[in-house]
Every structure is written in C-alpha cells, then in structure tokens.
Amino acid sequence: MTKEQIDRINALARKAKAEGLTEAEKEEQAVLRRAYIDSVVGNLKGQLDNTVLVDEKGHRRRLKERKEGD
C-alpha cells in the first residue's frame, strides 16, 4: 500500500463526511479499503510467521497456524 493510496482513502473519507460520495467514488473507496485491509493482514501474518516462542528451558519453537475450533 503506497502513501498515495492511503492519502486517497483519507481524502475520500473526508469528502464522504463533508458532502457525500458519487457511486464511482464509493466503489473506489471500497477497493482501496479492501487493499488496505489485505495489506495489514499480510503484514501481520508475516510478522507472526517469524515469531518464536521460548519456553522456560530455553527451547525455541515457531508459532503454528491455528486450526478452526482450537
């Protein structure tokens, strides 16, 4: 996600509050928001993939992906 895309998200949010958005702007805003969310989730997943837990004996182990219902 680039700085320009984030600036555009913020500009659309300000415009939505002030005067409302056209249908094209609403669609653009939805696409940009989805891209932002995907970026944040991807960054978090990358960070968690590189996280290591150390137990009291000093053993290091990576976090495992959690399955539904766990």
CHARMM internal coordinates of N, CA and C (Angstrom, degrees):
IC EDIT
DIST 1 N 1 CA 1.4411
DIST 1 CA 1 C 1.5205
ANGL 1 N 1 CA 1 C 107.82
DIST 1 C 2 N 1.3175
ANGL 1 CA 1 C 2 N 115.77
DIHE 1 N 1 CA 1 C 2 N 124.47
DIST 2 N 2 CA 1.4671
ANGL 1 C 2 N 2 CA 120.19
DIHE 1 CA 1 C 2 N 2 CA -177.65
DIST 2 CA 2 C 1.5240
ANGL 2 N 2 CA 2 C 110.98
DIHE 1 C 2 N 2 CA 2 C -88.62
DIST 2 C 3 N 1.3055
ANGL 2 CA 2 C 3 N 114.81
DIHE 2 N 2 CA 2 C 3 N 163.82
DIST 3 N 3 CA 1.4677
ANGL 2 C 3 N 3 CA 121.22
DIHE 2 CA 2 C 3 N 3 CA 177.16
DIST 3 CA 3 C 1.5229
ANGL 3 N 3 CA 3 C 110.07
DIHE 2 C 3 N 3 CA 3 C -60.73
DIST 3 C 4 N 1.3243
ANGL 3 CA 3 C 4 N 117.12
DIHE 3 N 3 CA 3 C 4 N -38.32
DIST 4 N 4 CA 1.4617
ANGL 3 C 4 N 4 CA 121.12
DIHE 3 CA 3 C 4 N 4 CA -179.77
DIST 4 CA 4 C 1.5316
ANGL 4 N 4 CA 4 C 111.41
DIHE 3 C 4 N 4 CA 4 C -63.64
DIST 4 C 5 N 1.3373
ANGL 4 CA 4 C 5 N 116.27
DIHE 4 N 4 CA 4 C 5 N -39.06
DIST 5 N 5 CA 1.4619
ANGL 4 C 5 N 5 CA 119.70
DIHE 4 CA 4 C 5 N 5 CA 178.57
DIST 5 CA 5 C 1.5255
ANGL 5 N 5 CA 5 C 110.89
DIHE 4 C 5 N 5 CA 5 C -66.63
DIST 5 C 6 N 1.3138
ANGL 5 CA 5 C 6 N 117.08
DIHE 5 N 5 CA 5 C 6 N -41.42
DIST 6 N 6 CA 1.4701
ANGL 5 C 6 N 6 CA 120.57
DIHE 5 CA 5 C 6 N 6 CA 178.15
DIST 6 CA 6 C 1.5217
ANGL 6 N 6 CA 6 C 110.13
DIHE 5 C 6 N 6 CA 6 C -65.07
DIST 6 C 7 N 1.3299
ANGL 6 CA 6 C 7 N 116.49
DIHE 6 N 6 CA 6 C 7 N -41.60
DIST 7 N 7 CA 1.4663
ANGL 6 C 7 N 7 CA 119.92
DIHE 6 CA 6 C 7 N 7 CA 177.21
DIST 7 CA 7 C 1.5278
ANGL 7 N 7 CA 7 C 111.07
DIHE 6 C 7 N 7 CA 7 C -61.20
DIST 7 C 8 N 1.3334
ANGL 7 CA 7 C 8 N 116.58
DIHE 7 N 7 CA 7 C 8 N -38.44
DIST 8 N 8 CA 1.4691
ANGL 7 C 8 N 8 CA 120.61
DIHE 7 CA 7 C 8 N 8 CA 179.38
DIST 8 CA 8 C 1.5262
ANGL 8 N 8 CA 8 C 110.64
DIHE 7 C 8 N 8 CA 8 C -67.37
DIST 8 C 9 N 1.3331
ANGL 8 CA 8 C 9 N 117.54
DIHE 8 N 8 CA 8 C 9 N -39.91
DIST 9 N 9 CA 1.4707
ANGL 8 C 9 N 9 CA 121.12
DIHE 8 CA 8 C 9 N 9 CA 176.33
DIST 9 CA 9 C 1.5239
ANGL 9 N 9 CA 9 C 109.53
DIHE 8 C 9 N 9 CA 9 C -58.54
DIST 9 C 10 N 1.3283
ANGL 9 CA 9 C 10 N 116.22
DIHE 9 N 9 CA 9 C 10 N -45.99
DIST 10 N 10 CA 1.4635
ANGL 9 C 10 N 10 CA 120.79
DIHE 9 CA 9 C 10 N 10 CA -179.25
DIST 10 CA 10 C 1.5238
ANGL 10 N 10 CA 10 C 111.85
DIHE 9 C 10 N 10 CA 10 C -65.93
DIST 10 C 11 N 1.3323
ANGL 10 CA 10 C 11 N 117.30
DIHE 10 N 10 CA 10 C 11 N -39.20
DIST 11 N 11 CA 1.4595
ANGL 10 C 11 N 11 CA 120.81
DIHE 10 CA 10 C 11 N 11 CA 178.92
DIST 11 CA 11 C 1.5324
ANGL 11 N 11 CA 11 C 110.50
DIHE 10 C 11 N 11 CA 11 C -64.45
DIST 11 C 12 N 1.3221
ANGL 11 CA 11 C 12 N 116.63
DIHE 11 N 11 CA 11 C 12 N -42.51
DIST 12 N 12 CA 1.4638
ANGL 11 C 12 N 12 CA 119.96
DIHE 11 CA 11 C 12 N 12 CA 178.20
DIST 12 CA 12 C 1.5220
ANGL 12 N 12 CA 12 C 111.12
DIHE 11 C 12 N 12 CA 12 C -65.60
DIST 12 C 13 N 1.3200
ANGL 12 CA 12 C 13 N 118.23
DIHE 12 N 12 CA 12 C 13 N -37.46
DIST 13 N 13 CA 1.4642
ANGL 12 C 13 N 13 CA 121.36
DIHE 12 CA 12 C 13 N 13 CA 178.18
DIST 13 CA 13 C 1.5258
ANGL 13 N 13 CA 13 C 110.59
DIHE 12 C 13 N 13 CA 13 C -64.34
DIST 13 C 14 N 1.3254
ANGL 13 CA 13 C 14 N 116.46
DIHE 13 N 13 CA 13 C 14 N -42.93
DIST 14 N 14 CA 1.4722
ANGL 13 C 14 N 14 CA 119.99
DIHE 13 CA 13 C 14 N 14 CA 178.14
DIST 14 CA 14 C 1.5245
ANGL 14 N 14 CA 14 C 110.80
DIHE 13 C 14 N 14 CA 14 C -63.62
DIST 14 C 15 N 1.3333
ANGL 14 CA 14 C 15 N 116.05
DIHE 14 N 14 CA 14 C 15 N -43.37
DIST 15 N 15 CA 1.4590
ANGL 14 C 15 N 15 CA 119.94
DIHE 14 CA 14 C 15 N 15 CA -179.78
DIST 15 CA 15 C 1.5204
ANGL 15 N 15 CA 15 C 110.91
DIHE 14 C 15 N 15 CA 15 C -65.46
DIST 15 C 16 N 1.3327
ANGL 15 CA 15 C 16 N 117.45
DIHE 15 N 15 CA 15 C 16 N -38.20
DIST 16 N 16 CA 1.4628
ANGL 15 C 16 N 16 CA 121.08
DIHE 15 CA 15 C 16 N 16 CA 179.28
DIST 16 CA 16 C 1.5214
ANGL 16 N 16 CA 16 C 110.91
DIHE 15 C 16 N 16 CA 16 C -61.04
DIST 16 C 17 N 1.3240
ANGL 16 CA 16 C 17 N 116.70
DIHE 16 N 16 CA 16 C 17 N -39.72
DIST 17 N 17 CA 1.4639
ANGL 16 C 17 N 17 CA 121.01
DIHE 16 CA 16 C 17 N 17 CA 179.00
DIST 17 CA 17 C 1.5280
ANGL 17 N 17 CA 17 C 111.06
DIHE 16 C 17 N 17 CA 17 C -70.04
DIST 17 C 18 N 1.3311
ANGL 17 CA 17 C 18 N 116.26
DIHE 17 N 17 CA 17 C 18 N -41.28
DIST 18 N 18 CA 1.4564
ANGL 17 C 18 N 18 CA 120.92
DIHE 17 CA 17 C 18 N 18 CA -173.12
DIST 18 CA 18 C 1.5296
ANGL 18 N 18 CA 18 C 112.96
DIHE 17 C 18 N 18 CA 18 C -76.61
DIST 18 C 19 N 1.3231
ANGL 18 CA 18 C 19 N 116.95
DIHE 18 N 18 CA 18 C 19 N -49.29
DIST 19 N 19 CA 1.4641
ANGL 18 C 19 N 19 CA 118.52
DIHE 18 CA 18 C 19 N 19 CA -171.68
DIST 19 CA 19 C 1.5228
ANGL 19 N 19 CA 19 C 114.60
DIHE 18 C 19 N 19 CA 19 C -138.09
DIST 19 C 20 N 1.3101
ANGL 19 CA 19 C 20 N 117.64
DIHE 19 N 19 CA 19 C 20 N -7.68
DIST 20 N 20 CA 1.4572
ANGL 19 C 20 N 20 CA 120.16
DIHE 19 CA 19 C 20 N 20 CA -178.30
DIST 20 CA 20 C 1.5188
ANGL 20 N 20 CA 20 C 111.69
DIHE 19 C 20 N 20 CA 20 C 95.52
DIST 20 C 21 N 1.3210
ANGL 20 CA 20 C 21 N 115.08
DIHE 20 N 20 CA 20 C 21 N 164.83
DIST 21 N 21 CA 1.4584
ANGL 20 C 21 N 21 CA 121.02
DIHE 20 CA 20 C 21 N 21 CA -177.06
DIST 21 CA 21 C 1.5228
ANGL 21 N 21 CA 21 C 110.50
DIHE 20 C 21 N 21 CA 21 C -117.63
DIST 21 C 22 N 1.3342
ANGL 21 CA 21 C 22 N 115.28
DIHE 21 N 21 CA 21 C 22 N 152.24
DIST 22 N 22 CA 1.4606
ANGL 21 C 22 N 22 CA 120.44
DIHE 21 CA 21 C 22 N 22 CA 172.19
DIST 22 CA 22 C 1.5317
ANGL 22 N 22 CA 22 C 107.66
DIHE 21 C 22 N 22 CA 22 C -76.39
DIST 22 C 23 N 1.3122
ANGL 22 CA 22 C 23 N 116.26
DIHE 22 N 22 CA 22 C 23 N 168.87
DIST 23 N 23 CA 1.4668
ANGL 22 C 23 N 23 CA 119.86
DIHE 22 CA 22 C 23 N 23 CA 178.43
DIST 23 CA 23 C 1.5252
ANGL 23 N 23 CA 23 C 111.22
DIHE 22 C 23 N 23 CA 23 C -61.06
DIST 23 C 24 N 1.3266
ANGL 23 CA 23 C 24 N 117.19
DIHE 23 N 23 CA 23 C 24 N -39.75
DIST 24 N 24 CA 1.4745
ANGL 23 C 24 N 24 CA 120.92
DIHE 23 CA 23 C 24 N 24 CA 179.17
DIST 24 CA 24 C 1.5202
ANGL 24 N 24 CA 24 C 110.52
DIHE 23 C 24 N 24 CA 24 C -63.98
DIST 24 C 25 N 1.3247
ANGL 24 CA 24 C 25 N 116.92
DIHE 24 N 24 CA 24 C 25 N -40.12
DIST 25 N 25 CA 1.4668
ANGL 24 C 25 N 25 CA 120.78
DIHE 24 CA 24 C 25 N 25 CA 179.05
DIST 25 CA 25 C 1.5304
ANGL 25 N 25 CA 25 C 110.85
DIHE 24 C 25 N 25 CA 25 C -68.53
DIST 25 C 26 N 1.3322
ANGL 25 CA 25 C 26 N 116.91
DIHE 25 N 25 CA 25 C 26 N -36.80
DIST 26 N 26 CA 1.4687
ANGL 25 C 26 N 26 CA 120.17
DIHE 25 CA 25 C 26 N 26 CA 177.61
DIST 26 CA 26 C 1.5270
ANGL 26 N 26 CA 26 C 110.17
DIHE 25 C 26 N 26 CA 26 C -63.60
DIST 26 C 27 N 1.3263
ANGL 26 CA 26 C 27 N 116.65
DIHE 26 N 26 CA 26 C 27 N -40.99
DIST 27 N 27 CA 1.4625
ANGL 26 C 27 N 27 CA 120.18
DIHE 26 CA 26 C 27 N 27 CA 178.15
DIST 27 CA 27 C 1.5270
ANGL 27 N 27 CA 27 C 110.95
DIHE 26 C 27 N 27 CA 27 C -65.59
DIST 27 C 28 N 1.3393
ANGL 27 CA 27 C 28 N 116.20
DIHE 27 N 27 CA 27 C 28 N -42.78
DIST 28 N 28 CA 1.4671
ANGL 27 C 28 N 28 CA 120.68
DIHE 27 CA 27 C 28 N 28 CA 178.16
DIST 28 CA 28 C 1.5297
ANGL 28 N 28 CA 28 C 110.16
DIHE 27 C 28 N 28 CA 28 C -61.37
DIST 28 C 29 N 1.3191
ANGL 28 CA 28 C 29 N 116.29
DIHE 28 N 28 CA 28 C 29 N -42.24
DIST 29 N 29 CA 1.4578
ANGL 28 C 29 N 29 CA 121.28
DIHE 28 CA 28 C 29 N 29 CA -179.92
DIST 29 CA 29 C 1.5299
ANGL 29 N 29 CA 29 C 110.38
DIHE 28 C 29 N 29 CA 29 C -63.03
DIST 29 C 30 N 1.3221
ANGL 29 CA 29 C 30 N 117.27
DIHE 29 N 29 CA 29 C 30 N -42.17
DIST 30 N 30 CA 1.4650
ANGL 29 C 30 N 30 CA 120.96
DIHE 29 CA 29 C 30 N 30 CA 179.84
DIST 30 CA 30 C 1.5288
ANGL 30 N 30 CA 30 C 110.58
DIHE 29 C 30 N 30 CA 30 C -63.73
DIST 30 C 31 N 1.3185
ANGL 30 CA 30 C 31 N 117.26
DIHE 30 N 30 CA 30 C 31 N -42.37
DIST 31 N 31 CA 1.4678
ANGL 30 C 31 N 31 CA 121.34
DIHE 30 CA 30 C 31 N 31 CA 179.27
DIST 31 CA 31 C 1.5233
ANGL 31 N 31 CA 31 C 110.24
DIHE 30 C 31 N 31 CA 31 C -64.17
DIST 31 C 32 N 1.3294
ANGL 31 CA 31 C 32 N 116.82
DIHE 31 N 31 CA 31 C 32 N -44.74
DIST 32 N 32 CA 1.4664
ANGL 31 C 32 N 32 CA 120.64
DIHE 31 CA 31 C 32 N 32 CA -179.72
DIST 32 CA 32 C 1.5287
ANGL 32 N 32 CA 32 C 111.29
DIHE 31 C 32 N 32 CA 32 C -65.54
DIST 32 C 33 N 1.3095
ANGL 32 CA 32 C 33 N 117.06
DIHE 32 N 32 CA 32 C 33 N -40.84
DIST 33 N 33 CA 1.4702
ANGL 32 C 33 N 33 CA 120.03
DIHE 32 CA 32 C 33 N 33 CA 178.51
DIST 33 CA 33 C 1.5167
ANGL 33 N 33 CA 33 C 111.50
DIHE 32 C 33 N 33 CA 33 C -63.52
DIST 33 C 34 N 1.3385
ANGL 33 CA 33 C 34 N 116.95
DIHE 33 N 33 CA 33 C 34 N -42.02
DIST 34 N 34 CA 1.4718
ANGL 33 C 34 N 34 CA 120.77
DIHE 33 CA 33 C 34 N 34 CA 178.74
DIST 34 CA 34 C 1.5270
ANGL 34 N 34 CA 34 C 109.82
DIHE 33 C 34 N 34 CA 34 C -62.60
DIST 34 C 35 N 1.3352
ANGL 34 CA 34 C 35 N 116.91
DIHE 34 N 34 CA 34 C 35 N -42.11
DIST 35 N 35 CA 1.4653
ANGL 34 C 35 N 35 CA 120.57
DIHE 34 CA 34 C 35 N 35 CA 178.90
DIST 35 CA 35 C 1.5242
ANGL 35 N 35 CA 35 C 110.41
DIHE 34 C 35 N 35 CA 35 C -63.70
DIST 35 C 36 N 1.3290
ANGL 35 CA 35 C 36 N 117.29
DIHE 35 N 35 CA 35 C 36 N -39.06
DIST 36 N 36 CA 1.4657
ANGL 35 C 36 N 36 CA 121.26
DIHE 35 CA 35 C 36 N 36 CA 178.70
DIST 36 CA 36 C 1.5263
ANGL 36 N 36 CA 36 C 110.69
DIHE 35 C 36 N 36 CA 36 C -64.42
DIST 36 C 37 N 1.3206
ANGL 36 CA 36 C 37 N 116.68
DIHE 36 N 36 CA 36 C 37 N -47.02
DIST 37 N 37 CA 1.4637
ANGL 36 C 37 N 37 CA 120.95
DIHE 36 CA 36 C 37 N 37 CA 179.46
DIST 37 CA 37 C 1.5231
ANGL 37 N 37 CA 37 C 110.66
DIHE 36 C 37 N 37 CA 37 C -61.14
DIST 37 C 38 N 1.3291
ANGL 37 CA 37 C 38 N 116.62
DIHE 37 N 37 CA 37 C 38 N -45.15
DIST 38 N 38 CA 1.4657
ANGL 37 C 38 N 38 CA 120.39
DIHE 37 CA 37 C 38 N 38 CA 178.46
DIST 38 CA 38 C 1.5264
ANGL 38 N 38 CA 38 C 111.30
DIHE 37 C 38 N 38 CA 38 C -60.35
DIST 38 C 39 N 1.3229
ANGL 38 CA 38 C 39 N 116.44
DIHE 38 N 38 CA 38 C 39 N -38.07
DIST 39 N 39 CA 1.4583
ANGL 38 C 39 N 39 CA 121.15
DIHE 38 CA 38 C 39 N 39 CA 178.46
DIST 39 CA 39 C 1.5266
ANGL 39 N 39 CA 39 C 111.39
DIHE 38 C 39 N 39 CA 39 C -64.90
DIST 39 C 40 N 1.3230
ANGL 39 CA 39 C 40 N 116.97
DIHE 39 N 39 CA 39 C 40 N -45.52
DIST 40 N 40 CA 1.4671
ANGL 39 C 40 N 40 CA 121.55
DIHE 39 CA 39 C 40 N 40 CA 179.92
DIST 40 CA 40 C 1.5278
ANGL 40 N 40 CA 40 C 110.38
DIHE 39 C 40 N 40 CA 40 C -63.82
DIST 40 C 41 N 1.3277
ANGL 40 CA 40 C 41 N 116.92
DIHE 40 N 40 CA 40 C 41 N -45.07
DIST 41 N 41 CA 1.4617
ANGL 40 C 41 N 41 CA 120.81
DIHE 40 CA 40 C 41 N 41 CA 179.90
DIST 41 CA 41 C 1.5282
ANGL 41 N 41 CA 41 C 110.39
DIHE 40 C 41 N 41 CA 41 C -63.19
DIST 41 C 42 N 1.3298
ANGL 41 CA 41 C 42 N 116.76
DIHE 41 N 41 CA 41 C 42 N -42.37
DIST 42 N 42 CA 1.4625
ANGL 41 C 42 N 42 CA 120.57
DIHE 41 CA 41 C 42 N 42 CA 178.55
DIST 42 CA 42 C 1.5159
ANGL 42 N 42 CA 42 C 112.05
DIHE 41 C 42 N 42 CA 42 C -62.55
DIST 42 C 43 N 1.3331
ANGL 42 CA 42 C 43 N 116.47
DIHE 42 N 42 CA 42 C 43 N -42.52
DIST 43 N 43 CA 1.4667
ANGL 42 C 43 N 43 CA 120.11
DIHE 42 CA 42 C 43 N 43 CA 178.06
DIST 43 CA 43 C 1.5237
ANGL 43 N 43 CA 43 C 111.26
DIHE 42 C 43 N 43 CA 43 C -63.92
DIST 43 C 44 N 1.3234
ANGL 43 CA 43 C 44 N 117.07
DIHE 43 N 43 CA 43 C 44 N -42.54
DIST 44 N 44 CA 1.4591
ANGL 43 C 44 N 44 CA 120.81
DIHE 43 CA 43 C 44 N 44 CA 179.33
DIST 44 CA 44 C 1.5245
ANGL 44 N 44 CA 44 C 110.94
DIHE 43 C 44 N 44 CA 44 C -64.63
DIST 44 C 45 N 1.3291
ANGL 44 CA 44 C 45 N 116.77
DIHE 44 N 44 CA 44 C 45 N -43.12
DIST 45 N 45 CA 1.4646
ANGL 44 C 45 N 45 CA 120.54
DIHE 44 CA 44 C 45 N 45 CA 178.80
DIST 45 CA 45 C 1.5281
ANGL 45 N 45 CA 45 C 110.38
DIHE 44 C 45 N 45 CA 45 C -61.91
DIST 45 C 46 N 1.3233
ANGL 45 CA 45 C 46 N 116.60
DIHE 45 N 45 CA 45 C 46 N -42.11
DIST 46 N 46 CA 1.4604
ANGL 45 C 46 N 46 CA 120.13
DIHE 45 CA 45 C 46 N 46 CA 177.59
DIST 46 CA 46 C 1.5228
ANGL 46 N 46 CA 46 C 111.83
DIHE 45 C 46 N 46 CA 46 C -61.81
DIST 46 C 47 N 1.3113
ANGL 46 CA 46 C 47 N 116.35
DIHE 46 N 46 CA 46 C 47 N -40.88
DIST 47 N 47 CA 1.4586
ANGL 46 C 47 N 47 CA 120.57
DIHE 46 CA 46 C 47 N 47 CA 179.16
DIST 47 CA 47 C 1.5294
ANGL 47 N 47 CA 47 C 110.88
DIHE 46 C 47 N 47 CA 47 C -66.06
DIST 47 C 48 N 1.3165
ANGL 47 CA 47 C 48 N 116.31
DIHE 47 N 47 CA 47 C 48 N -43.33
DIST 48 N 48 CA 1.4639
ANGL 47 C 48 N 48 CA 119.74
DIHE 47 CA 47 C 48 N 48 CA 179.97
DIST 48 CA 48 C 1.5245
ANGL 48 N 48 CA 48 C 111.84
DIHE 47 C 48 N 48 CA 48 C -68.68
DIST 48 C 49 N 1.3294
ANGL 48 CA 48 C 49 N 117.34
DIHE 48 N 48 CA 48 C 49 N -32.94
DIST 49 N 49 CA 1.4664
ANGL 48 C 49 N 49 CA 121.16
DIHE 48 CA 48 C 49 N 49 CA 177.63
DIST 49 CA 49 C 1.5256
ANGL 49 N 49 CA 49 C 111.33
DIHE 48 C 49 N 49 CA 49 C -63.21
DIST 49 C 50 N 1.3232
ANGL 49 CA 49 C 50 N 116.54
DIHE 49 N 49 CA 49 C 50 N -24.57
DIST 50 N 50 CA 1.4629
ANGL 49 C 50 N 50 CA 120.82
DIHE 49 CA 49 C 50 N 50 CA -179.23
DIST 50 CA 50 C 1.5223
ANGL 50 N 50 CA 50 C 113.08
DIHE 49 C 50 N 50 CA 50 C -104.58
DIST 50 C 51 N 1.3252
ANGL 50 CA 50 C 51 N 116.97
DIHE 50 N 50 CA 50 C 51 N 14.12
DIST 51 N 51 CA 1.4543
ANGL 50 C 51 N 51 CA 121.98
DIHE 50 CA 50 C 51 N 51 CA 178.85
DIST 51 CA 51 C 1.5297
ANGL 51 N 51 CA 51 C 109.48
DIHE 50 C 51 N 51 CA 51 C -90.73
DIST 51 C 52 N 1.3238
ANGL 51 CA 51 C 52 N 115.46
DIHE 51 N 51 CA 51 C 52 N 136.69
DIST 52 N 52 CA 1.4590
ANGL 51 C 52 N 52 CA 121.77
DIHE 51 CA 51 C 52 N 52 CA -178.71
DIST 52 CA 52 C 1.5218
ANGL 52 N 52 CA 52 C 108.44
DIHE 51 C 52 N 52 CA 52 C -121.49
DIST 52 C 53 N 1.3258
ANGL 52 CA 52 C 53 N 116.16
DIHE 52 N 52 CA 52 C 53 N 134.62
DIST 53 N 53 CA 1.4653
ANGL 52 C 53 N 53 CA 121.70
DIHE 52 CA 52 C 53 N 53 CA 175.05
DIST 53 CA 53 C 1.5228
ANGL 53 N 53 CA 53 C 108.39
DIHE 52 C 53 N 53 CA 53 C -97.18
DIST 53 C 54 N 1.3275
ANGL 53 CA 53 C 54 N 116.56
DIHE 53 N 53 CA 53 C 54 N 139.14
DIST 54 N 54 CA 1.4640
ANGL 53 C 54 N 54 CA 121.71
DIHE 53 CA 53 C 54 N 54 CA 177.84
DIST 54 CA 54 C 1.5232
ANGL 54 N 54 CA 54 C 107.08
DIHE 53 C 54 N 54 CA 54 C -118.61
DIST 54 C 55 N 1.3406
ANGL 54 CA 54 C 55 N 116.29
DIHE 54 N 54 CA 54 C 55 N 121.61
DIST 55 N 55 CA 1.4595
ANGL 54 C 55 N 55 CA 119.26
DIHE 54 CA 54 C 55 N 55 CA 179.82
DIST 55 CA 55 C 1.5216
ANGL 55 N 55 CA 55 C 110.18
DIHE 54 C 55 N 55 CA 55 C -83.01
DIST 55 C 56 N 1.3455
ANGL 55 CA 55 C 56 N 116.74
DIHE 55 N 55 CA 55 C 56 N -179.06
DIST 56 N 56 CA 1.4687
ANGL 55 C 56 N 56 CA 121.59
DIHE 55 CA 55 C 56 N 56 CA -175.65
DIST 56 CA 56 C 1.5267
ANGL 56 N 56 CA 56 C 112.86
DIHE 55 C 56 N 56 CA 56 C -65.22
DIST 56 C 57 N 1.3233
ANGL 56 CA 56 C 57 N 118.21
DIHE 56 N 56 CA 56 C 57 N -20.05
DIST 57 N 57 CA 1.4673
ANGL 56 C 57 N 57 CA 121.44
DIHE 56 CA 56 C 57 N 57 CA 178.40
DIST 57 CA 57 C 1.5261
ANGL 57 N 57 CA 57 C 112.48
DIHE 56 C 57 N 57 CA 57 C -92.00
DIST 57 C 58 N 1.3157
ANGL 57 CA 57 C 58 N 116.09
DIHE 57 N 57 CA 57 C 58 N 0.01
DIST 58 N 58 CA 1.4594
ANGL 57 C 58 N 58 CA 119.75
DIHE 57 CA 57 C 58 N 58 CA 178.65
DIST 58 CA 58 C 1.5154
ANGL 58 N 58 CA 58 C 115.12
DIHE 57 C 58 N 58 CA 58 C 89.97
DIST 58 C 59 N 1.3298
ANGL 58 CA 58 C 59 N 116.85
DIHE 58 N 58 CA 58 C 59 N 4.77
DIST 59 N 59 CA 1.4603
ANGL 58 C 59 N 59 CA 120.49
DIHE 58 CA 58 C 59 N 59 CA 177.80
DIST 59 CA 59 C 1.5190
ANGL 59 N 59 CA 59 C 109.47
DIHE 58 C 59 N 59 CA 59 C -73.87
DIST 59 C 60 N 1.3197
ANGL 59 CA 59 C 60 N 114.75
DIHE 59 N 59 CA 59 C 60 N 133.29
DIST 60 N 60 CA 1.4602
ANGL 59 C 60 N 60 CA 120.40
DIHE 59 CA 59 C 60 N 60 CA 179.86
DIST 60 CA 60 C 1.5245
ANGL 60 N 60 CA 60 C 109.03
DIHE 59 C 60 N 60 CA 60 C -103.73
DIST 60 C 61 N 1.3456
ANGL 60 CA 60 C 61 N 115.08
DIHE 60 N 60 CA 60 C 61 N 137.45
DIST 61 N 61 CA 1.4609
ANGL 60 C 61 N 61 CA 118.78
DIHE 60 CA 60 C 61 N 61 CA 175.22
DIST 61 CA 61 C 1.5280
ANGL 61 N 61 CA 61 C 108.61
DIHE 60 C 61 N 61 CA 61 C -146.60
DIST 61 C 62 N 1.3033
ANGL 61 CA 61 C 62 N 113.09
DIHE 61 N 61 CA 61 C 62 N 147.06
DIST 62 N 62 CA 1.4761
ANGL 61 C 62 N 62 CA 119.70
DIHE 61 CA 61 C 62 N 62 CA 178.77
DIST 62 CA 62 C 1.5184
ANGL 62 N 62 CA 62 C 109.94
DIHE 61 C 62 N 62 CA 62 C -77.07
DIST 62 C 63 N 1.3247
ANGL 62 CA 62 C 63 N 115.03
DIHE 62 N 62 CA 62 C 63 N 155.20
DIST 63 N 63 CA 1.4517
ANGL 62 C 63 N 63 CA 120.28
DIHE 62 CA 62 C 63 N 63 CA 172.92
DIST 63 CA 63 C 1.5202
ANGL 63 N 63 CA 63 C 108.66
DIHE 62 C 63 N 63 CA 63 C -68.64
DIST 63 C 64 N 1.3087
ANGL 63 CA 63 C 64 N 117.09
DIHE 63 N 63 CA 63 C 64 N 143.75
DIST 64 N 64 CA 1.4496
ANGL 63 C 64 N 64 CA 121.63
DIHE 63 CA 63 C 64 N 64 CA 177.34
DIST 64 CA 64 C 1.5185
ANGL 64 N 64 CA 64 C 108.53
DIHE 63 C 64 N 64 CA 64 C -104.23
DIST 64 C 65 N 1.3284
ANGL 64 CA 64 C 65 N 115.39
DIHE 64 N 64 CA 64 C 65 N 150.76
DIST 65 N 65 CA 1.4554
ANGL 64 C 65 N 65 CA 119.26
DIHE 64 CA 64 C 65 N 65 CA 177.02
DIST 65 CA 65 C 1.5059
ANGL 65 N 65 CA 65 C 108.78
DIHE 64 C 65 N 65 CA 65 C -67.31
DIST 65 C 66 N 1.2965
ANGL 65 CA 65 C 66 N 115.16
DIHE 65 N 65 CA 65 C 66 N 132.79
DIST 66 N 66 CA 1.4606
ANGL 65 C 66 N 66 CA 120.94
DIHE 65 CA 65 C 66 N 66 CA -176.93
DIST 66 CA 66 C 1.5259
ANGL 66 N 66 CA 66 C 109.56
DIHE 65 C 66 N 66 CA 66 C -85.98
DIST 66 C 67 N 1.3241
ANGL 66 CA 66 C 67 N 116.47
DIHE 66 N 66 CA 66 C 67 N 134.04
DIST 67 N 67 CA 1.4521
ANGL 66 C 67 N 67 CA 121.07
DIHE 66 CA 66 C 67 N 67 CA 178.07
DIST 67 CA 67 C 1.5111
ANGL 67 N 67 CA 67 C 109.37
DIHE 66 C 67 N 67 CA 67 C -88.87
DIST 67 C 68 N 1.3378
ANGL 67 CA 67 C 68 N 116.37
DIHE 67 N 67 CA 67 C 68 N 154.42
DIST 68 N 68 CA 1.4529
ANGL 67 C 68 N 68 CA 121.51
DIHE 67 CA 67 C 68 N 68 CA 177.07
DIST 68 CA 68 C 1.5275
ANGL 68 N 68 CA 68 C 110.05
DIHE 67 C 68 N 68 CA 68 C -56.49
DIST 68 C 69 N 1.3239
ANGL 68 CA 68 C 69 N 117.01
DIHE 68 N 68 CA 68 C 69 N 136.76
DIST 69 N 69 CA 1.4528
ANGL 68 C 69 N 69 CA 121.14
DIHE 68 CA 68 C 69 N 69 CA 178.38
DIST 69 CA 69 C 1.5126
ANGL 69 N 69 CA 69 C 113.94
DIHE 68 C 69 N 69 CA 69 C 91.98
DIST 69 C 70 N 1.3422
ANGL 69 CA 69 C 70 N 118.65
DIHE 69 N 69 CA 69 C 70 N -8.40
DIST 70 N 70 CA 1.4800
ANGL 69 C 70 N 70 CA 121.28
DIHE 69 CA 69 C 70 N 70 CA 179.06
DIST 70 CA 70 C 1.5003
ANGL 70 N 70 CA 70 C 110.41
DIHE 69 C 70 N 70 CA 70 C -81.63
END
COOR INIT
IC SEED 1 N 1 CA 1 C
IC BUILD
